[in-house]
């Protein structure tokens, strides 16, 4: 089972499939910590997903940044580093770790969904209404 299929029920499933299949994704130079690297990796994947969403184009950049940061907020640094390495194809897939932290669907991972939604409400409450229906 690959990283992408382990997170299929999550919002990011299709977008992360593209990311995991892309050759050696590298986080932006500004991303210096493990959490920043992982958030940047997720933002790239989320951006691809949002292109086909109902979210207005003017809000997509902020939405992908906010969601990436919300997903990463509660992940321990060690796990964030490993997940980032997996996304950037520098480490082998770890399906259990991906499922634990990246599966954020309300039905597939209700506790994790609640964590991410709380971060969305805290960091960017104006965008949470866009994202709530997508995180089912």
C-alpha positions as CSV (number, residue, x, y, z in Angstrom):
1,X,0.0,0.0,0.0
2,X,1.5,3.4,-1.0
3,X,1.3,6.6,0.9
4,X,-1.3,8.0,-1.6
5,X,-3.6,5.0,-1.2
6,X,-3.4,5.0,2.6
7,X,-4.8,8.5,2.6
8,X,-7.4,8.0,-0.1
9,X,-10.3,8.8,2.3
10,X,-8.7,12.2,3.2
11,X,-9.3,15.4,1.4
12,X,-5.8,15.3,0.0
13,X,-5.9,11.8,-1.5
14,X,-6.0,12.7,-5.1
15,X,-3.7,15.6,-4.8
16,X,-1.1,13.7,-2.7
17,X,-1.1,11.0,-5.3
18,X,0.2,13.5,-7.8
19,X,2.8,14.7,-5.3
20,X,4.0,11.2,-4.4
21,X,4.4,10.4,-8.1
22,X,6.2,13.5,-9.0
23,X,10.0,13.2,-9.2
24,X,11.8,14.4,-6.0
25,X,9.6,17.2,-4.8
26,X,11.7,19.7,-2.9
27,X,10.2,22.1,-0.4
28,X,10.8,25.8,-1.0
29,X,14.0,27.3,0.2
30,X,12.2,29.3,2.9
31,X,11.0,26.1,4.6
32,X,13.7,25.5,7.2
33,X,12.0,23.4,9.9
34,X,10.4,20.0,9.5
35,X,7.0,21.4,10.0
36,X,7.5,24.2,7.5
37,X,8.8,21.7,5.0
38,X,5.8,19.4,5.5
39,X,3.4,22.3,5.3
40,X,5.0,23.5,2.0
41,X,4.8,19.9,0.6
42,X,1.1,19.8,1.6
43,X,0.4,23.2,0.1
44,X,1.7,22.1,-3.2
45,X,-0.5,19.1,-3.2
46,X,-3.5,21.0,-1.9
47,X,-3.1,23.6,-4.6
48,X,-3.5,20.9,-7.3
49,X,-6.6,19.7,-5.6
50,X,-8.1,23.1,-5.2
51,X,-8.0,23.8,-8.9
52,X,-11.0,21.7,-9.3
53,X,-12.8,22.8,-6.2
54,X,-15.7,25.3,-5.7
55,X,-13.4,27.7,-3.7
56,X,-13.1,31.1,-5.5
57,X,-9.7,31.5,-7.2
58,X,-9.0,34.6,-5.2
59,X,-9.0,32.6,-2.0
60,X,-7.2,29.5,-3.2
61,X,-3.6,30.5,-2.2
62,X,-4.6,31.4,1.3
63,X,-6.8,28.3,1.6
64,X,-4.0,25.9,0.6
65,X,-1.5,27.7,3.0
66,X,-4.0,27.7,5.8
67,X,-5.0,24.0,5.3
68,X,-1.3,22.9,5.0
69,X,-0.5,24.7,8.3
70,X,-3.6,23.4,10.0
71,X,-2.8,19.8,9.1
72,X,0.8,20.2,10.3
73,X,0.1,22.1,13.5
74,X,-0.4,19.0,15.8
75,X,2.2,16.7,14.2
76,X,5.3,16.2,16.3
77,X,8.5,17.4,14.7
78,X,10.0,14.0,14.2
79,X,6.9,12.7,12.4
80,X,6.7,15.9,10.3
81,X,10.3,15.4,9.3
82,X,9.7,11.8,8.2
83,X,6.4,12.7,6.4
84,X,8.2,15.5,4.5
85,X,11.0,13.1,3.6
86,X,8.3,10.6,2.3
87,X,6.6,13.3,0.2
88,X,9.9,14.5,-1.2
89,X,10.8,10.8,-2.0
90,X,13.8,10.7,0.3
91,X,12.3,8.0,2.6
92,X,10.2,4.9,2.0
93,X,6.5,5.1,2.5
94,X,5.2,4.7,6.0
95,X,1.5,4.0,5.6
96,X,0.7,3.9,9.4
97,X,2.3,7.3,9.9
98,X,0.5,8.8,6.9
99,X,-2.8,7.4,8.0
100,X,-2.4,8.7,11.5
101,X,-1.6,12.3,10.5
102,X,-2.7,12.9,6.9
103,X,-6.1,11.2,6.9
104,X,-8.3,14.1,8.0
105,X,-11.7,13.2,6.7
106,X,-14.6,13.6,9.1
107,X,-15.8,10.0,8.6
108,X,-12.4,8.3,8.1
109,X,-10.6,10.1,11.0
110,X,-13.1,12.0,13.2
111,X,-10.6,12.9,16.0
112,X,-7.9,14.1,13.5
113,X,-10.6,16.0,11.6
114,X,-11.6,17.8,14.8
115,X,-7.9,18.8,15.4
116,X,-7.5,20.2,11.9
117,X,-10.9,22.0,12.0
118,X,-9.9,23.6,15.3
119,X,-6.7,24.9,13.8
120,X,-8.6,26.2,10.8
121,X,-11.1,28.0,13.0
122,X,-8.2,29.5,15.0
123,X,-5.9,30.5,12.2
124,X,-8.3,31.4,9.4
125,X,-11.9,31.3,10.4
126,X,-13.1,33.0,7.2
127,X,-11.8,30.0,5.2
128,X,-13.1,27.3,7.4
129,X,-16.6,27.3,5.7
130,X,-14.9,26.5,2.3
131,X,-12.9,23.6,3.8
132,X,-15.5,22.1,6.1
133,X,-17.5,20.5,3.3
134,X,-14.3,19.2,1.7
135,X,-13.2,17.4,4.9
136,X,-16.1,15.0,5.1
